[in-house]
Amino acid sequence: MENYIHNIPTKIYFGKGQISHLPEVLEPFGKKVLLTYGGGSIKKIGLYDTVMTLLNENGFTVTECDGIEPNPRIQSVEKGAKLCRENDIDVVLAVGGGSVIDCSKAICVGACYDGDLWEMVKTARPGRKALPLVDVLTLSATGSEYDGGGVISNLATNEKIGAVFCFPAVSICDPTYTFSVSRYQTAAGSFDIMSHIMEGYFSRTDDSDLSDFYAEAVLKTVIKNLPVALAEPDNYSARANLMAASTIGCSKIPEYGKLYTGWPCHALEHELSGFYDITHGTGLAILTPRWMRYVLAKDPTVTARFARFARNVWGLQGEDDAVLALQGIEALEAFIATLDLPSTLTEVGIDETHFEEMAVHADLGGRLSRSYSPLMKEDAVAILKNCL
Amino acid sequence: MENYIHNIPTKIYFGKGQISHLPEVLEPFGKKVLLTYGGGSIKKIGLYDTVMTLLNENGFTVTECDGIEPNPRIQSVEKGAKLCRENDIDVVLAVGGGSVIDCSKAICVGACYDGDLWEMVKTARPGRKALPLVDVLTLSATGSEYDGGGVISNLATNEKIGAVFCFPAVSICDPTYTFSVSRYQTAAGSFDIMSHIMEGYFSRTDDSDLSDFYAEAVLKTVIKNLPVALAEPDNYSARANLMAASTIGCSKIPEYGKLYTGWPCHALEHELSGFYDITHGTGLAILTPRWMRYVLAKDPTVTARFARFARNVWGLQGEDDAVLALQGIEALEAFIATLDLPSTLTEVGIDETHFEEMAVHADLGGRLSRSYSPLMKEDAVAILKNCL
């Protein structure tokens, strides 16, 4: 078992109606709020009005920064940081999903940063000065509500960079805000949660039992609750379990004590959505089973762990690890097939044009070559081709 | 699924050699340190010398408060708080197990409290002014390293009160410090971890899946690793998994989203150790299976959950929930039997003299009458008698 440091200071208000705590949560930081959000779905569900009423009735002044994109771009970071400086903002209030929260983290740091903000993203590190961040979550997916990271895209350079900016001081997680999330976004977001867990689960460390059992707990939670949420979008229990799983999914807690795994599917997916702006969870759902089949076929040292995945996550039984390992992947594929997500890169308009370039770039920091089952450039290209 | 608030600001340095971070951890709080510890086991394992060397070499001044008891007493809180005031202490450094950390939390609050400290304990609530607390953990058991609570005893009134004082700012959790923990304390401490989980697991809420799966994860971790730690006291993986389980055990995270359960075995055990000063984990190991058998026999609504416990924690299979429910308790009893702990109250010198009084007092706040399977006074007395 490896050493680790646990340091997540975020306070979470979880459940129906927790938005009522918003004024008391913001109050200690000051009265000048930058409200960040995306394309307006928070207006459709009435959350925008709820937030504005709470802020106005309690004497906050609000500057708005809307239009934050899925796969948020550096231009939105620049716009938000500029608004913070111009309006002497005390606290950023992000209302939305992972993209809005990710972008808002970069805004919080950017507002206190002198210099080029893409440079800030590329050199991001924990502990930089930042405005405080509060968020109201509306999508169960990225886990940005309970980690310090964010992913920012630069379409000019085809770069999508994941970096550590700052933790939310408080996250308000009310599952009812996800009732109106579409079938597609629910499925893609939930696969993102599963991917965060699987990326850490497939690891060389076999003695970090609490982490492995916890990872299995999160996966079983999604596997049980996602079909319910898809069938009954306003099923509170299902939405609540998905939201709780989201919060833990990217926290790294389920991989404490484990060796570096590289998160290879995330590394490759960031290339796909960096070049083609596809939905992150969709890219992961296409890539993950192909990555699994590829490494299982190539690397006999992974068989036992894949067999454990089959037994403990999918409840499969059998004596032969090699058979079980494959059955576990098949179970995941069958589960993905029920989600109606695109199943190939071709379907989302991606061909092999940039695969070589992606394979090289995805290995920055050795994320592929030092990953669980090390991948060379040709391995990465082969996996991408298997996704066509 | 019920609403909850997650708010645990404690930073954890987990693993071998993390003590090297001690000076940088203490530094922001100031140079005047109150060092609290127990009966001297930290001297036997060399940890006292390590800590003193680190503090001396880095210019800290140290005031010592030693001799903190298992089941720490209000007199130790008074002594520590007085030392803080007399020496203008900046930060309390607790080196020890749950008793030392619990007592140190009360000292941190007591140092800032005007008035009688037993009154402070009896009226404790979150958010009171407190000195900062840093701890170095030497026993996997109470989870005090990752919660805000503490249990303080007053032998003059036979009271043992659990209350919320303050969170450690930082906990240093190095499993090697537990290599020398005796077989008896390892077993009793580990049963305390299991009890924290089981107290929340047996609940009326059946839709908080992530919490239930996580609770099962912690139990499976202890069940797997405790026998290894007992057979090989210096097995790092086993000790590390027990320490990680301890940290989560009392955090309440594995019962987020679940209804109040009352923690009835803890309520009764605090009476036993309040009157007789027995080891907390031992009292729990005697009480828990008797509580289980009693409520299962009396209350048919608990059968399904006990059957789940049998299936998911002990890996038992079968169609008949009633049969499985009993087999799950038998599996727990068989596990306890391997630990060589006292198995009856008679063995630890307790007779029925105070059972009536204990049953009344344990129900303070409705902990028994509003618990998972509600217990009246006569139920509590019957359970205690079954432990003789």
Interface residues (C-beta under 8 A of the other chain):
Chain A: M1 E2 N3 Y4 I5 H6 N7 P9 K11 I12 Y13 F14 G15 K16 G17 Q18 D207 S208 D209 L210 S211 F213 Y214 E216 A217 V218 K220 T221 K224 N225 Y236 S237 A240 N241 A244 A245 I248 Y256 G257
Chain B: M1 E2 N3 Y4 I5 H6 N7 P9 K11 I12 Y13 F14 G15 K16 G17 Q18 D207 S208 D209 L210 S211 F213 Y214 E216 A217 V218 K220 T221 K224 N225 Y236 S237 A240 N241 A244 A245 I248 Y256 G257
